[in-house]
Amino acid sequence: MGIIEFIRDRARFYNCPVCGRSLKGCDVQVLSHEDERFHLQVTCAQCQVTFIVVLAIAGGAVDEIEATVAEAAAEPVAEAEPISVDEILDLHLYLKSFQGTLTELIHQHDHSRG
């Protein structure tokens, strides 16, 4: 994963200048890249407005970001067992009888773990 993927990931922390909604899921294209300065074309996933962003990354941070992202991607991920048909049926039956909000469901699950 390179700098562009990193920028796409961080876009969720910013809001569209037109509609004000999160830029999560926006389209980012590099128009030009000179040293540590990027000219990006960003398209909001919500309202489809396109705007230009000039992003300057200070002192070697591009290499640091790419190294950090590469390290995270290189860490082994434990393989999980596939979900069985019985587990899906059990979940279906549990959710069918559950009365409450998603928040209550999540908190109930957290308490049952510990």
Order of alpha helices (4+ residues) and beta strands (2+ residues): alpha-beta-beta-beta-alpha-alpha-alpha
